Amino acid sequence: MNVIDFNSLRPPGGSPRFEGGEYGSSVSFFVVTRGPGRGASKHRHPYDETYVILDGEIEVIVDGEMLMVGSGHIAVIPANAWHEFKNRSDHAALMVNIHPVPEMIQEDWS
């Protein structure tokens, strides 16, 4: 069993990033806290990604289709779909973005 100090996963100015393979896990994730209007720019992964919205209202755009996803909801982004998100709340949003792989792979939109 591994127990990891959550604070050790936070890079300067970024979201905590857990790369499961480094700890013997087959799952990776980000814990995302973003202020109003902030989020992630367009990118994709060769596997599906699952967003768990814990607090806030998140605008998710997947392959050009926009959907609002609020607290207490889960959004599953299909593999290879271009996607991005922004916090549309008036306060910081909190979400966990789950990658079902031991090492995250991301292609950014150029």
Biopython code that builds the backbone (N, CA, C, O; Angstrom):
import numpy as np
from Bio.PDB.StructureBuilder import StructureBuilder

atoms = [
    (1, "MET", "N", (0.850, -1.176, 0.000)),
    (1, "MET", "CA", (0.000, 0.000, 0.000)),
    (1, "MET", "C", (0.893, 1.236, 0.000)),
    (1, "MET", "O", (1.919, 1.276, 0.678)),
    (2, "ASN", "N", (0.489, 2.235, -0.766)),
    (2, "ASN", "CA", (1.177, 3.532, -0.786)),
    (2, "ASN", "C", (0.252, 4.592, -0.219)),
    (2, "ASN", "O", (-0.943, 4.603, -0.518)),
    (3, "VAL", "N", (0.788, 5.467, 0.584)),
    (3, "VAL", "CA", (0.068, 6.641, 1.062)),
    (3, "VAL", "C", (0.901, 7.847, 0.640)),
    (3, "VAL", "O", (2.079, 7.957, 0.977)),
    (4, "ILE", "N", (0.261, 8.748, -0.106)),
    (4, "ILE", "CA", (0.976, 9.877, -0.687)),
    (4, "ILE", "C", (0.494, 11.168, -0.049)),
    (4, "ILE", "O", (-0.707, 11.357, 0.144)),
    (5, "ASP", "N", (1.418, 12.054, 0.279)),
    (5, "ASP", "CA", (1.069, 13.380, 0.786)),
    (5, "ASP", "C", (0.499, 14.189, -0.375)),
    (5, "ASP", "O", (1.216, 14.511, -1.323)),
    (6, "PHE", "N", (-0.773, 14.512, -0.302)),
    (6, "PHE", "CA", (-1.472, 15.233, -1.367)),
    (6, "PHE", "C", (-0.740, 16.517, -1.748)),
    (6, "PHE", "O", (-0.660, 16.852, -2.930)),
    (7, "ASN", "N", (-0.211, 17.233, -0.770)),
    (7, "ASN", "CA", (0.473, 18.501, -1.040)),
    (7, "ASN", "C", (1.734, 18.322, -1.878)),
    (7, "ASN", "O", (2.158, 19.255, -2.560)),
    (8, "SER", "N", (2.335, 17.143, -1.836)),
    (8, "SER", "CA", (3.544, 16.901, -2.629)),
    (8, "SER", "C", (3.233, 16.767, -4.116)),
    (8, "SER", "O", (4.151, 16.785, -4.936)),
    (9, "LEU", "N", (1.958, 16.633, -4.480)),
    (9, "LEU", "CA", (1.547, 16.476, -5.870)),
    (9, "LEU", "C", (1.281, 17.808, -6.565)),
    (9, "LEU", "O", (1.029, 17.840, -7.769)),
    (10, "ARG", "N", (1.335, 18.896, -5.818)),
    (10, "ARG", "CA", (0.998, 20.213, -6.370)),
    (10, "ARG", "C", (2.239, 20.926, -6.891)),
    (10, "ARG", "O", (3.105, 21.317, -6.108)),
    (11, "PRO", "N", (2.331, 21.099, -8.232)),
    (11, "PRO", "CA", (3.449, 21.881, -8.763)),
    (11, "PRO", "C", (3.219, 23.370, -8.482)),
    (11, "PRO", "O", (2.077, 23.769, -8.253)),
    (12, "PRO", "N", (4.243, 24.185, -8.491)),
    (12, "PRO", "CA", (4.057, 25.622, -8.259)),
    (12, "PRO", "C", (3.036, 26.215, -9.246)),
    (12, "PRO", "O", (3.213, 26.129, -10.461)),
    (13, "GLY", "N", (1.980, 26.810, -8.711)),
    (13, "GLY", "CA", (0.963, 27.461, -9.532)),
    (13, "GLY", "C", (0.046, 26.516, -10.295)),
    (13, "GLY", "O", (-0.726, 26.973, -11.139)),
    (14, "GLY", "N", (0.104, 25.208, -10.027)),
    (14, "GLY", "CA", (-0.701, 24.265, -10.787)),
    (14, "GLY", "C", (-1.611, 23.418, -9.917)),
    (14, "GLY", "O", (-1.677, 23.585, -8.699)),
    (15, "SER", "N", (-2.307, 22.508, -10.574)),
    (15, "SER", "CA", (-3.212, 21.586, -9.897)),
    (15, "SER", "C", (-2.462, 20.338, -9.464)),
    (15, "SER", "O", (-1.553, 19.892, -10.164)),
    (16, "PRO", "N", (-2.831, 19.762, -8.311)),
    (16, "PRO", "CA", (-2.221, 18.495, -7.923)),
    (16, "PRO", "C", (-2.411, 17.461, -9.031)),
    (16, "PRO", "O", (-3.510, 17.296, -9.561)),
    (17, "ARG", "N", (-1.332, 16.773, -9.370)),
    (17, "ARG", "CA", (-1.328, 15.812, -10.470)),
    (17, "ARG", "C", (-0.797, 14.490, -9.934)),
    (17, "ARG", "O", (0.351, 14.398, -9.499)),
    (18, "PHE", "N", (-1.641, 13.476, -9.970)),
    (18, "PHE", "CA", (-1.271, 12.139, -9.515)),
    (18, "PHE", "C", (-1.056, 11.258, -10.734)),
    (18, "PHE", "O", (-2.013, 10.917, -11.429)),
    (19, "GLU", "N", (0.188, 10.887, -11.000)),
    (19, "GLU", "CA", (0.529, 9.955, -12.080)),
    (19, "GLU", "C", (0.625, 8.583, -11.419)),
    (19, "GLU", "O", (1.620, 8.267, -10.766)),
    (20, "GLY", "N", (-0.411, 7.776, -11.594)),
    (20, "GLY", "CA", (-0.536, 6.524, -10.874)),
    (20, "GLY", "C", (0.626, 5.572, -11.001)),
    (20, "GLY", "O", (0.989, 4.911, -10.028)),
    (21, "GLY", "N", (1.227, 5.484, -12.191)),
    (21, "GLY", "CA", (2.319, 4.553, -12.409)),
    (21, "GLY", "C", (3.486, 4.754, -11.469)),
    (21, "GLY", "O", (4.192, 3.800, -11.141)),
    (22, "GLU", "N", (3.699, 5.991, -11.029)),
    (22, "GLU", "CA", (4.797, 6.281, -10.103)),
    (22, "GLU", "C", (4.574, 5.661, -8.731)),
    (22, "GLU", "O", (5.508, 5.532, -7.940)),
    (23, "TYR", "N", (3.311, 5.274, -8.450)),
    (23, "TYR", "CA", (2.953, 4.774, -7.124)),
    (23, "TYR", "C", (2.325, 3.383, -7.179)),
    (23, "TYR", "O", (1.738, 2.932, -6.195)),
    (24, "GLY", "N", (2.443, 2.701, -8.316)),
    (24, "GLY", "CA", (1.884, 1.363, -8.444)),
    (24, "GLY", "C", (0.393, 1.331, -8.698)),
    (24, "GLY", "O", (-0.255, 0.315, -8.448)),
    (25, "SER", "N", (-0.166, 2.432, -9.194)),
    (25, "SER", "CA", (-1.598, 2.513, -9.488)),
    (25, "SER", "C", (-1.823, 2.554, -10.998)),
    (25, "SER", "O", (-0.987, 3.068, -11.741)),
    (26, "SER", "N", (-2.949, 2.016, -11.445)),
    (26, "SER", "CA", (-3.285, 2.027, -12.876)),
    (26, "SER", "C", (-4.145, 3.228, -13.249)),
    (26, "SER", "O", (-4.607, 3.320, -14.386)),
    (27, "VAL", "N", (-4.372, 4.157, -12.310)),
    (27, "VAL", "CA", (-5.219, 5.332, -12.531)),
    (27, "VAL", "C", (-4.433, 6.597, -12.207)),
    (27, "VAL", "O", (-3.617, 6.614, -11.286)),
    (28, "SER", "N", (-4.689, 7.667, -12.982)),
    (28, "SER", "CA", (-4.078, 8.978, -12.745)),
    (28, "SER", "C", (-5.194, 10.015, -12.635)),
    (28, "SER", "O", (-6.317, 9.766, -13.075)),
    (29, "PHE", "N", (-4.891, 11.186, -12.046)),
    (29, "PHE", "CA", (-5.913, 12.230, -11.949)),
    (29, "PHE", "C", (-5.304, 13.583, -11.625)),
    (29, "PHE", "O", (-4.174, 13.689, -11.148)),
    (30, "PHE", "N", (-6.102, 14.621, -11.907)),
    (30, "PHE", "CA", (-5.839, 15.990, -11.467)),
    (30, "PHE", "C", (-6.916, 16.357, -10.449)),
    (30, "PHE", "O", (-8.060, 15.919, -10.574)),
    (31, "VAL", "N", (-6.562, 17.148, -9.454)),
    (31, "VAL", "CA", (-7.547, 17.790, -8.592)),
    (31, "VAL", "C", (-7.496, 19.261, -8.997)),
    (31, "VAL", "O", (-6.517, 19.956, -8.727)),
    (32, "VAL", "N", (-8.559, 19.723, -9.646)),
    (32, "VAL", "CA", (-8.559, 21.032, -10.284)),
    (32, "VAL", "C", (-9.366, 22.032, -9.463)),
    (32, "VAL", "O", (-10.545, 21.811, -9.188)),
    (33, "THR", "N", (-8.729, 23.124, -9.078)),
    (33, "THR", "CA", (-9.404, 24.271, -8.474)),
    (33, "THR", "C", (-9.121, 25.448, -9.396)),
    (33, "THR", "O", (-7.966, 25.831, -9.580)),
    (34, "ARG", "N", (-10.160, 26.015, -9.969)),
    (34, "ARG", "CA", (-10.000, 27.131, -10.907)),
    (34, "ARG", "C", (-10.949, 28.258, -10.524)),
    (34, "ARG", "O", (-12.103, 28.030, -10.160)),
    (35, "GLY", "N", (-10.437, 29.469, -10.614)),
    (35, "GLY", "CA", (-11.253, 30.642, -10.366)),
    (35, "GLY", "C", (-12.216, 30.897, -11.511)),
    (35, "GLY", "O", (-12.120, 30.252, -12.554)),
    (36, "PRO", "N", (-13.138, 31.824, -11.333)),
    (36, "PRO", "CA", (-14.106, 32.153, -12.382)),
    (36, "PRO", "C", (-13.424, 32.477, -13.708)),
    (36, "PRO", "O", (-12.456, 33.235, -13.757)),
    (37, "GLY", "N", (-13.950, 31.884, -14.783)),
    (37, "GLY", "CA", (-13.429, 32.135, -16.119)),
    (37, "GLY", "C", (-12.176, 31.357, -16.482)),
    (37, "GLY", "O", (-11.717, 31.437, -17.621)),
    (38, "ARG", "N", (-11.617, 30.616, -15.554)),
    (38, "ARG", "CA", (-10.381, 29.860, -15.806)),
    (38, "ARG", "C", (-10.694, 28.401, -16.086)),
    (38, "ARG", "O", (-11.739, 27.891, -15.680)),
    (39, "GLY", "N", (-9.783, 27.731, -16.781)),
    (39, "GLY", "CA", (-9.981, 26.325, -17.083)),
    (39, "GLY", "C", (-8.816, 25.751, -17.840)),
    (39, "GLY", "O", (-7.666, 26.124, -17.610)),
    (40, "ALA", "N", (-9.113, 24.840, -18.747)),
    (40, "ALA", "CA", (-8.079, 24.201, -19.567)),
    (40, "ALA", "C", (-8.389, 24.440, -21.033)),
    (40, "ALA", "O", (-9.546, 24.381, -21.449)),
    (41, "SER", "N", (-7.351, 24.708, -21.815)),
    (41, "SER", "CA", (-7.538, 24.937, -23.252)),
    (41, "SER", "C", (-7.732, 23.600, -23.976)),
    (41, "SER", "O", (-7.571, 22.529, -23.391)),
    (42, "LYS", "N", (-8.078, 23.690, -25.248)),
    (42, "LYS", "CA", (-8.454, 22.529, -26.046)),
    (42, "LYS", "C", (-7.314, 21.514, -26.141)),
    (42, "LYS", "O", (-6.175, 21.852, -26.464)),
    (43, "HIS", "N", (-7.663, 20.263, -25.848)),
    (43, "HIS", "CA", (-6.706, 19.165, -25.883)),
    (43, "HIS", "C", (-7.475, 17.851, -26.035)),
    (43, "HIS", "O", (-8.705, 17.849, -26.051)),
    (44, "ARG", "N", (-6.751, 16.739, -26.148)),
    (44, "ARG", "CA", (-7.405, 15.430, -26.196)),
    (44, "ARG", "C", (-6.461, 14.360, -25.653)),
    (44, "ARG", "O", (-5.258, 14.570, -25.494)),
    (45, "HIS", "N", (-7.069, 13.196, -25.375)),
    (45, "HIS", "CA", (-6.347, 12.044, -24.846)),
    (45, "HIS", "C", (-6.758, 10.811, -25.650)),
    (45, "HIS", "O", (-7.868, 10.779, -26.181)),
    (46, "PRO", "N", (-5.897, 9.796, -25.754)),
    (46, "PRO", "CA", (-6.262, 8.584, -26.493)),
    (46, "PRO", "C", (-7.126, 7.628, -25.670)),
    (46, "PRO", "O", (-7.278, 6.463, -26.037)),
    (47, "TYR", "N", (-7.680, 8.100, -24.582)),
    (47, "TYR", "CA", (-8.558, 7.331, -23.691)),
    (47, "TYR", "C", (-9.618, 8.296, -23.172)),
    (47, "TYR", "O", (-9.455, 9.512, -23.279)),
    (48, "ASP", "N", (-10.706, 7.760, -22.609)),
    (48, "ASP", "CA", (-11.726, 8.655, -22.065)),
    (48, "ASP", "C", (-11.222, 9.269, -20.758)),
    (48, "ASP", "O", (-10.364, 8.719, -20.067)),
    (49, "GLU", "N", (-11.795, 10.431, -20.455)),
    (49, "GLU", "CA", (-11.467, 11.166, -19.226)),
    (49, "GLU", "C", (-12.780, 11.445, -18.513)),
    (49, "GLU", "O", (-13.780, 11.786, -19.146)),
    (50, "THR", "N", (-12.773, 11.300, -17.197)),
    (50, "THR", "CA", (-13.988, 11.492, -16.410)),
    (50, "THR", "C", (-13.811, 12.690, -15.486)),
    (50, "THR", "O", (-12.859, 12.754, -14.708)),
    (51, "TYR", "N", (-14.750, 13.648, -15.584)),
    (51, "TYR", "CA", (-14.748, 14.819, -14.707)),
    (51, "TYR", "C", (-15.768, 14.585, -13.596)),
    (51, "TYR", "O", (-16.920, 14.251, -13.872)),
    (52, "VAL", "N", (-15.357, 14.756, -12.355)),
    (52, "VAL", "CA", (-16.267, 14.718, -11.209)),
    (52, "VAL", "C", (-16.325, 16.145, -10.682)),
    (52, "VAL", "O", (-15.345, 16.652, -10.135)),
    (53, "ILE", "N", (-17.478, 16.792, -10.847)),
    (53, "ILE", "CA", (-17.634, 18.193, -10.439)),
    (53, "ILE", "C", (-18.092, 18.206, -8.979)),
    (53, "ILE", "O", (-19.212, 17.800, -8.668)),
    (54, "LEU", "N", (-17.220, 18.673, -8.094)),
    (54, "LEU", "CA", (-17.525, 18.708, -6.665)),
    (54, "LEU", "C", (-18.130, 20.040, -6.238)),
    (54, "LEU", "O", (-18.958, 20.086, -5.328)),
    (55, "ASP", "N", (-17.718, 21.124, -6.894)),
    (55, "ASP", "CA", (-18.268, 22.438, -6.572)),
    (55, "ASP", "C", (-18.104, 23.343, -7.783)),
    (55, "ASP", "O", (-17.033, 23.401, -8.388)),
    (56, "GLY", "N", (-19.161, 24.038, -8.126)),
    (56, "GLY", "CA", (-19.097, 24.993, -9.220)),
    (56, "GLY", "C", (-19.907, 24.581, -10.432)),
    (56, "GLY", "O", (-20.537, 23.524, -10.459)),
    (57, "GLU", "N", (-19.872, 25.443, -11.431)),
    (57, "GLU", "CA", (-20.574, 25.254, -12.705)),
    (57, "GLU", "C", (-19.508, 25.292, -13.795)),
    (57, "GLU", "O", (-18.870, 26.324, -14.006)),
    (58, "ILE", "N", (-19.317, 24.184, -14.478)),
    (58, "ILE", "CA", (-18.244, 24.037, -15.458)),
    (58, "ILE", "C", (-18.822, 23.993, -16.864)),
    (58, "ILE", "O", (-19.712, 23.193, -17.156)),
    (59, "GLU", "N", (-18.313, 24.855, -17.730)),
    (59, "GLU", "CA", (-18.657, 24.813, -19.152)),
    (59, "GLU", "C", (-17.675, 23.854, -19.813)),
    (59, "GLU", "O", (-16.467, 24.091, -19.823)),
    (60, "VAL", "N", (-18.208, 22.769, -20.364)),
    (60, "VAL", "CA", (-17.381, 21.767, -21.025)),
    (60, "VAL", "C", (-17.715, 21.798, -22.514)),
    (60, "VAL", "O", (-18.885, 21.728, -22.889)),
    (61, "ILE", "N", (-16.700, 21.902, -23.359)),
    (61, "ILE", "CA", (-16.891, 21.860, -24.805)),
    (61, "ILE", "C", (-16.170, 20.620, -25.315)),
    (61, "ILE", "O", (-14.959, 20.476, -25.144)),
    (62, "VAL", "N", (-16.937, 19.719, -25.950)),
    (62, "VAL", "CA", (-16.398, 18.473, -26.485)),
    (62, "VAL", "C", (-16.707, 18.431, -27.972)),
    (62, "VAL", "O", (-17.870, 18.434, -28.374)),
    (63, "ASP", "N", (-15.651, 18.391, -28.789)),
    (63, "ASP", "CA", (-15.800, 18.385, -30.247)),
    (63, "ASP", "C", (-16.780, 19.462, -30.721)),
    (63, "ASP", "O", (-17.613, 19.220, -31.595)),
    (64, "GLY", "N", (-16.664, 20.656, -30.126)),
    (64, "GLY", "CA", (-17.471, 21.800, -30.528)),
    (64, "GLY", "C", (-18.839, 21.904, -29.877)),
    (64, "GLY", "O", (-19.522, 22.910, -30.069)),
    (65, "GLU", "N", (-19.267, 20.903, -29.113)),
    (65, "GLU", "CA", (-20.573, 20.926, -28.446)),
    (65, "GLU", "C", (-20.396, 21.346, -26.993)),
    (65, "GLU", "O", (-19.615, 20.741, -26.260)),
    (66, "MET", "N", (-21.128, 22.394, -26.572)),
    (66, "MET", "CA", (-21.003, 22.936, -25.225)),
    (66, "MET", "C", (-22.096, 22.386, -24.312)),
    (66, "MET", "O", (-23.252, 22.239, -24.711)),
    (67, "LEU", "N", (-21.696, 22.087, -23.079)),
    (67, "LEU", "CA", (-22.627, 21.603, -22.066)),
    (67, "LEU", "C", (-22.208, 22.198, -20.722)),
    (67, "LEU", "O", (-21.017, 22.272, -20.420)),
    (68, "MET", "N", (-23.179, 22.620, -19.919)),
    (68, "MET", "CA", (-22.901, 23.084, -18.566)),
    (68, "MET", "C", (-23.056, 21.894, -17.620)),
    (68, "MET", "O", (-24.053, 21.173, -17.663)),
    (69, "VAL", "N", (-22.048, 21.704, -16.764)),
    (69, "VAL", "CA", (-22.063, 20.591, -15.822)),
    (69, "VAL", "C", (-21.853, 21.168, -14.428)),
    (69, "VAL", "O", (-20.850, 21.834, -14.170)),
    (70, "GLY", "N", (-22.805, 20.911, -13.528)),
    (70, "GLY", "CA", (-22.753, 21.505, -12.202)),
    (70, "GLY", "C", (-22.350, 20.538, -11.108)),
    (70, "GLY", "O", (-22.161, 19.344, -11.340)),
    (71, "SER", "N", (-22.223, 21.084, -9.912)),
    (71, "SER", "CA", (-21.855, 20.318, -8.721)),
    (71, "SER", "C", (-22.693, 19.050, -8.612)),
    (71, "SER", "O", (-23.897, 19.052, -8.869)),
    (72, "GLY", "N", (-22.027, 17.974, -8.225)),
    (72, "GLY", "CA", (-22.729, 16.716, -8.024)),
    (72, "GLY", "C", (-22.927, 15.912, -9.297)),
    (72, "GLY", "O", (-23.611, 14.889, -9.278)),
    (73, "HIS", "N", (-22.340, 16.357, -10.406)),
    (73, "HIS", "CA", (-22.487, 15.652, -11.674)),
    (73, "HIS", "C", (-21.134, 15.136, -12.171)),
    (73, "HIS", "O", (-20.072, 15.590, -11.746)),
    (74, "ILE", "N", (-21.219, 14.174, -13.080)),
    (74, "ILE", "CA", (-20.046, 13.560, -13.684)),
    (74, "ILE", "C", (-20.167, 13.690, -15.189)),
    (74, "ILE", "O", (-21.240, 13.458, -15.745)),
    (75, "ALA", "N", (-19.077, 14.061, -15.860)),
    (75, "ALA", "CA", (-19.047, 14.130, -17.319)),
    (75, "ALA", "C", (-17.962, 13.180, -17.814)),
    (75, "ALA", "O", (-16.837, 13.193, -17.314)),
    (76, "VAL", "N", (-18.308, 12.358, -18.801)),
    (76, "VAL", "CA", (-17.341, 11.441, -19.388)),
    (76, "VAL", "C", (-16.988, 11.956, -20.785)),
    (76, "VAL", "O", (-17.858, 12.075, -21.648)),
    (77, "ILE", "N", (-15.727, 12.254, -20.995)),
    (77, "ILE", "CA", (-15.233, 12.768, -22.267)),
    (77, "ILE", "C", (-14.707, 11.572, -23.071)),
    (77, "ILE", "O", (-13.827, 10.854, -22.597)),
    (78, "PRO", "N", (-15.236, 11.350, -24.282)),
    (78, "PRO", "CA", (-14.797, 10.189, -25.068)),
    (78, "PRO", "C", (-13.332, 10.279, -25.486)),
    (78, "PRO", "O", (-12.773, 11.367, -25.622)),
    (79, "ALA", "N", (-12.734, 9.122, -25.685)),
    (79, "ALA", "CA", (-11.358, 9.041, -26.161)),
    (79, "ALA", "C", (-11.215, 9.788, -27.483)),
    (79, "ALA", "O", (-12.096, 9.721, -28.340)),
    (80, "ASN", "N", (-10.114, 10.490, -27.640)),
    (80, "ASN", "CA", (-9.746, 11.229, -28.853)),
    (80, "ASN", "C", (-10.623, 12.436, -29.166)),
    (80, "ASN", "O", (-10.460, 13.047, -30.222)),
    (81, "ALA", "N", (-11.540, 12.793, -28.285)),
    (81, "ALA", "CA", (-12.392, 13.971, -28.507)),
    (81, "ALA", "C", (-11.639, 15.219, -28.056)),
    (81, "ALA", "O", (-11.078, 15.261, -26.961)),
    (82, "TRP", "N", (-11.636, 16.244, -28.926)),
    (82, "TRP", "CA", (-11.057, 17.531, -28.521)),
    (82, "TRP", "C", (-11.977, 18.140, -27.478)),
    (82, "TRP", "O", (-13.188, 18.216, -27.689)),
    (83, "HIS", "N", (-11.420, 18.572, -26.359)),
    (83, "HIS", "CA", (-12.248, 19.124, -25.290)),
    (83, "HIS", "C", (-11.499, 20.212, -24.521)),
    (83, "HIS", "O", (-10.271, 20.303, -24.539)),
    (84, "GLU", "N", (-12.302, 21.026, -23.849)),
    (84, "GLU", "CA", (-11.786, 22.109, -23.017)),
    (84, "GLU", "C", (-12.846, 22.416, -21.970)),
    (84, "GLU", "O", (-13.996, 21.998, -22.105)),
    (85, "PHE", "N", (-12.465, 23.139, -20.936)),
    (85, "PHE", "CA", (-13.457, 23.523, -19.930)),
    (85, "PHE", "C", (-13.086, 24.862, -19.314)),
    (85, "PHE", "O", (-11.932, 25.289, -19.324)),
    (86, "LYS", "N", (-14.137, 25.516, -18.769)),
    (86, "LYS", "CA", (-13.961, 26.782, -18.051)),
    (86, "LYS", "C", (-14.933, 26.814, -16.880)),
    (86, "LYS", "O", (-16.052, 26.309, -16.970)),
    (87, "ASN", "N", (-14.494, 27.407, -15.793)),
    (87, "ASN", "CA", (-15.356, 27.613, -14.635)),
    (87, "ASN", "C", (-16.279, 28.797, -14.925)),
    (87, "ASN", "O", (-15.807, 29.907, -15.171)),
    (88, "ARG", "N", (-17.569, 28.568, -14.896)),
    (88, "ARG", "CA", (-18.546, 29.633, -15.128)),
    (88, "ARG", "C", (-19.242, 30.044, -13.832)),
    (88, "ARG", "O", (-20.266, 30.726, -13.872)),
    (89, "SER", "N", (-18.704, 29.639, -12.695)),
    (89, "SER", "CA", (-19.238, 30.025, -11.392)),
    (89, "SER", "C", (-18.699, 31.392, -10.999)),
    (89, "SER", "O", (-17.779, 31.913, -11.629)),
    (90, "ASP", "N", (-19.280, 31.965, -9.955)),
    (90, "ASP", "CA", (-18.773, 33.232, -9.421)),
    (90, "ASP", "C", (-17.769, 32.995, -8.286)),
    (90, "ASP", "O", (-17.390, 33.932, -7.584)),
    (91, "HIS", "N", (-17.348, 31.754, -8.112)),
    (91, "HIS", "CA", (-16.375, 31.380, -7.089)),
    (91, "HIS", "C", (-15.490, 30.260, -7.656)),
    (91, "HIS", "O", (-15.757, 29.746, -8.743)),
    (92, "ALA", "N", (-14.455, 29.891, -6.930)),
    (92, "ALA", "CA", (-13.561, 28.825, -7.389)),
    (92, "ALA", "C", (-14.322, 27.510, -7.502)),
    (92, "ALA", "O", (-15.096, 27.149, -6.616)),
    (93, "ALA", "N", (-14.096, 26.811, -8.586)),
    (93, "ALA", "CA", (-14.703, 25.502, -8.807)),
    (93, "ALA", "C", (-13.719, 24.420, -8.365)),
    (93, "ALA", "O", (-12.508, 24.640, -8.332)),
    (94, "LEU", "N", (-14.256, 23.260, -8.028)),
    (94, "LEU", "CA", (-13.436, 22.124, -7.623)),
    (94, "LEU", "C", (-13.902, 20.898, -8.387)),
    (94, "LEU", "O", (-15.085, 20.557, -8.371)),
    (95, "MET", "N", (-12.957, 20.232, -9.061)),
    (95, "MET", "CA", (-13.294, 19.019, -9.793)),
    (95, "MET", "C", (-12.100, 18.072, -9.776)),
    (95, "MET", "O", (-10.956, 18.483, -9.581)),
    (96, "VAL", "N", (-12.402, 16.784, -9.987)),
    (96, "VAL", "CA", (-11.364, 15.766, -10.120)),
    (96, "VAL", "C", (-11.476, 15.229, -11.540)),
    (96, "VAL", "O", (-12.550, 14.807, -11.969)),
    (97, "ASN", "N", (-10.356, 15.248, -12.272)),
    (97, "ASN", "CA", (-10.322, 14.781, -13.659)),
    (97, "ASN", "C", (-9.544, 13.470, -13.685)),
    (97, "ASN", "O", (-8.330, 13.445, -13.483)),
    (98, "ILE", "N", (-10.267, 12.384, -13.939)),
    (98, "ILE", "CA", (-9.712, 11.037, -13.826)),
    (98, "ILE", "C", (-9.268, 10.511, -15.186)),
    (98, "ILE", "O", (-10.011, 10.575, -16.166)),
    (99, "HIS", "N", (-8.052, 9.993, -15.227)),
    (99, "HIS", "CA", (-7.473, 9.386, -16.423)),
    (99, "HIS", "C", (-7.261, 7.900, -16.108)),
    (99, "HIS", "O", (-6.528, 7.580, -15.172)),
    (100, "PRO", "N", (-7.885, 6.977, -16.867)),
    (100, "PRO", "CA", (-7.820, 5.548, -16.526)),
    (100, "PRO", "C", (-6.528, 4.872, -16.998)),
    (100, "PRO", "O", (-6.556, 3.776, -17.557)),
    (101, "VAL", "N", (-5.416, 5.531, -16.766)),
    (101, "VAL", "CA", (-4.110, 5.032, -17.204)),
    (101, "VAL", "C", (-3.059, 5.362, -16.140)),
    (101, "VAL", "O", (-3.242, 6.303, -15.369)),
    (102, "PRO", "N", (-1.970, 4.606, -16.089)),
    (102, "PRO", "CA", (-0.934, 4.901, -15.103)),
    (102, "PRO", "C", (-0.096, 6.128, -15.443)),
    (102, "PRO", "O", (0.567, 6.685, -14.567)),
    (103, "GLU", "N", (-0.116, 6.560, -16.712)),
    (103, "GLU", "CA", (0.615, 7.753, -17.132)),
    (103, "GLU", "C", (-0.249, 8.552, -18.099)),
    (103, "GLU", "O", (-0.695, 8.024, -19.118)),
    (104, "MET", "N", (-0.488, 9.820, -17.783)),
    (104, "MET", "CA", (-1.350, 10.654, -18.619)),
    (104, "MET", "C", (-0.683, 10.974, -19.951)),
    (104, "MET", "O", (0.524, 11.201, -20.030)),
    (105, "ILE", "N", (-1.511, 10.985, -20.994)),
    (105, "ILE", "CA", (-1.072, 11.344, -22.344)),
    (105, "ILE", "C", (-1.988, 12.451, -22.824)),
    (105, "ILE", "O", (-3.209, 12.312, -22.765)),
    (106, "GLN", "N", (-1.422, 13.541, -23.297)),
    (106, "GLN", "CA", (-2.233, 14.678, -23.748)),
    (106, "GLN", "C", (-1.645, 15.283, -24.999)),
    (106, "GLN", "O", (-0.438, 15.496, -25.105)),
    (107, "GLU", "N", (-2.540, 15.560, -25.961)),
    (107, "GLU", "CA", (-2.170, 16.286, -27.174)),
    (107, "GLU", "C", (-2.885, 17.617, -27.131)),
    (107, "GLU", "O", (-4.114, 17.659, -27.072)),
    (108, "ASP", "N", (-2.132, 18.712, -27.161)),
    (108, "ASP", "CA", (-2.728, 20.045, -27.133)),
    (108, "ASP", "C", (-3.080, 20.499, -28.541)),
    (108, "ASP", "O", (-2.388, 20.159, -29.501)),
    (109, "TRP", "N", (-4.168, 21.275, -28.662)),
    (109, "TRP", "CA", (-4.586, 21.870, -29.922)),
    (109, "TRP", "C", (-3.532, 22.899, -30.329)),
    (109, "TRP", "O", (-3.111, 23.712, -29.506)),
    (110, "SER", "N", (-3.116, 22.870, -31.558)),
    (110, "SER", "CA", (-2.091, 23.850, -31.954)),
    (110, "SER", "C", (-2.650, 24.967, -32.781)),
    (110, "SER", "O", (-1.911, 25.864, -33.187)),
]
sb = StructureBuilder()
sb.init_structure("model")
sb.init_model(0)
sb.init_chain("A")
sb.init_seg("    ")
for serial, (resi, resn, name, xyz) in enumerate(atoms, 1):
    if name == "N":
        sb.init_residue(resn, " ", resi, " ")
    sb.init_atom(name, np.array(xyz, "f"), 0.0, 1.0, " ", f" {name:<3s}", serial, name[0])
structure = sb.get_structure()
